[in-house]
């Protein structure tokens, strides 16, 4: 059997033990709540308060483990206290006092709210980046006794190629030709404006039609 399968099997056994143990403890805590005068319907939630608080306190201690033992001592103490109360109920239910049983939910509520604030504080805490300060001796560059290098002029940049001499500038067209081209373009389906420069393709079409 591989190590992973062994771990899965062990985890399954642990879960089974936890479920069976909770079921047996549930009955004892429910009976104690009813005997203390609680409503039989609401008493079904009493074991969840006790055993659930043990679970949430243990989880809080685990989440705060990187903040030192001072941060985890408080939730661990609460987990042990409620575990001890559960053990008391299961072991010697005849010695329980009614006021103690009825006061547990109020005590658990106050501690649960405080543990919730501790978890929120842990989640919202942003890590602060520490800037390492270096000594002046490490940051300053040592001065050299060698002479400064001689100044050299920058290298000459190659001359940019001139525009090709074969390019011929377009000759300006007379106003009468513009008007004739504009009228011909409209009659042949070209969309041209009343004023302004017309597209080059219009002139090309006009010259092709009038060689």
C-alpha positions in Angstrom: 0.0 0.0 0.0 1.4 3.4 -1.0 2.0 6.2 1.4 -0.9 8.3 -0.1 -3.3 5.4 0.3 -2.2 4.9 3.9 -2.8 8.6 4.6 -6.2 8.4 3.1 -7.1 5.3 5.1 -5.9 7.0 8.3 -7.9 10.1 7.5 -11.0 7.9 7.0 -10.5 6.3 10.4 -10.1 9.6 12.1 -13.3 10.9 10.5 -15.1 7.8 11.6 -13.9 8.1 15.2 -14.9 11.8 15.2 -18.4 11.0 13.9 -19.1 8.2 16.3 -17.7 10.2 19.3 -19.8 13.1 18.4 -22.9 11.0 18.1 -22.4 9.5 21.6 -21.5 12.8 23.2 -24.5 14.4 21.5 -26.9 12.2 23.3 -25.4 13.0 26.7 -25.3 16.8 26.1 -28.9 16.7 24.9 -30.1 14.8 27.9 -28.3 17.3 30.2 -29.9 20.3 28.5 -33.4 18.8 28.8 -32.8 17.9 32.5 -31.7 21.5 33.2 -35.1 22.8 32.0 -34.4 23.7 28.4 -37.0 23.3 25.7 -36.8 19.9 24.2 -36.8 21.3 20.6 -34.1 23.9 21.3 -32.1 21.4 23.2 -31.1 19.7 20.0 -28.7 22.6 19.3 -27.1 22.5 22.7 -24.5 19.7 21.8 -23.6 21.6 18.6 -22.7 24.6 20.8 -20.4 22.7 23.0 -18.7 20.4 20.5 -18.8 23.0 17.8 -17.0 25.4 20.0 -14.2 22.9 20.6 -13.8 22.6 16.8 -13.8 26.3 16.0 -11.4 27.1 18.9 -9.0 24.5 17.7 -9.2 25.8 14.1 -8.6 29.4 15.3 -5.5 28.3 17.2 -4.3 26.5 14.0 -4.9 29.6 11.9 -3.0 31.9 14.3 0.0 29.5 14.7 2.3 31.8 12.8 1.7 34.7 15.3 3.4 33.0 18.2 2.2 31.1 21.3 0.6 34.2 22.9 -1.9 34.4 20.1 -2.7 30.7 20.1 -2.8 30.2 23.9 -6.2 31.9 24.2 -8.1 29.7 21.7 -6.3 26.6 22.9 -7.5 27.4 26.5 -11.1 27.8 25.3 -10.9 24.5 23.4 -9.6 22.7 26.4 -12.3 24.3 28.7 -15.2 23.3 26.5 -13.7 19.9 25.9 -13.4 19.5 29.7 -17.1 20.5 30.1 -18.1 18.0 27.5 -16.1 15.3 29.3 -17.8 16.3 32.6 -21.3 16.0 31.1 -20.5 12.6 29.5 -18.6 11.2 32.6 -20.7 12.4 35.6 -24.0 13.9 34.4 -25.5 13.5 37.9 -23.1 16.1 39.3 -24.2 18.8 36.9 -25.8 22.0 38.1 -28.8 23.4 36.2 -27.5 27.1 36.2 -24.2 25.9 34.8 -25.8 24.0 31.9 -28.1 26.9 31.1 -25.3 29.4 31.2 -23.0 27.7 28.7 -24.7 29.0 25.5 -24.3 32.6 26.7 -20.6 32.1 27.5 -20.0 30.3 24.2 -21.7 33.2 22.3 -19.3 35.8 23.8 -16.2 33.7 23.2 -17.4 32.9 19.6 -17.7 36.6 18.7 -14.2 37.3 20.1 -12.7 34.4 18.2 -14.4 35.7 15.0 -12.7 39.1 15.5 -9.4 37.4 15.9 -9.9 35.5 12.6 -10.9 38.6 10.8 -7.9 40.5 12.1 -5.7 37.7 10.8 -7.3 37.8 7.4 -7.2 41.6 7.0 -3.6 41.9 8.2 -1.4 42.8 5.2 2.3 41.8 5.3 4.5 44.8 5.7 7.5 44.8 3.5 10.7 45.5 5.4 13.2 47.7 3.7 16.8 46.7 4.4 18.9 49.8 5.1 22.4 49.5 3.8 25.4 51.2 5.3 26.9 54.2 3.5 30.1 52.2 2.9 28.1 49.7 0.9 26.1 52.2 -1.2 28.9 54.7 -2.0 31.2 53.8 -4.9 34.9 54.1 -4.0 36.8 57.0 -5.7 39.4 56.1 -8.2 42.8 57.8 -8.5 43.0 57.0 -12.2 42.6 60.0 -14.6 39.4 60.7 -16.4 39.2 59.2 -19.9 39.7 61.5 -22.8 36.6 62.9 -24.3 35.7 61.5 -27.7 33.3 63.1 -30.1 30.2 61.0 -31.0 30.4 58.8 -34.0 29.0 60.3 -37.2 25.6 59.2 -38.1 25.0 58.0 -41.7 23.2 60.5 -43.8 19.6 59.8 -44.5 18.8 58.9 -48.1 17.2 61.7 -50.0 13.9 61.4 -51.7 14.0 59.7 -55.1 14.7 62.2 -57.9 12.1 60.3 -60.0 9.3 61.7 -57.9 7.4 64.4 -59.7 5.3 66.8 -57.8 1.7 67.0 -59.0 1.0 70.2 -60.9 -1.8 72.3 -59.5 -5.0 72.0 -61.5 -7.0 75.1 -62.6 -10.3 75.9 -60.9 -12.2 75.2 -64.2 -10.8 71.7 -64.3 -11.9 71.1 -60.7 -15.4 72.2 -61.6 -15.5 70.0 -64.7 -14.2 67.0 -62.7 -16.7 67.5 -60.0 -19.6 67.7 -62.4 -18.4 64.6 -64.2 -18.0 62.7 -61.0 -21.6 63.5 -59.9 -23.0 62.4 -63.2 -21.1 59.2 -63.0 -22.1 58.1 -59.5 -19.2 59.5 -57.4 -20.0 61.1 -54.1 -18.1 64.3 -53.9 -18.6 67.4 -51.7 -19.5 70.9 -52.9 -16.1 72.3 -51.9 -12.8 70.9 -50.9 -10.3 68.5 -52.3 -11.7 65.5 -54.2 -10.2 62.0 -53.8 -7.4 61.0 -56.1 -9.4 58.1 -57.5 -11.9 60.6 -58.9 -9.2 62.4 -60.9 -7.8 59.0 -62.1 -11.3 58.0 -63.3 -11.8 61.3 -65.0 -8.4 61.1 -66.9 -9.1 57.5 -67.9 -12.5 58.6 -69.4 -10.9 61.6 -71.1 -7.5 60.6 -72.4 
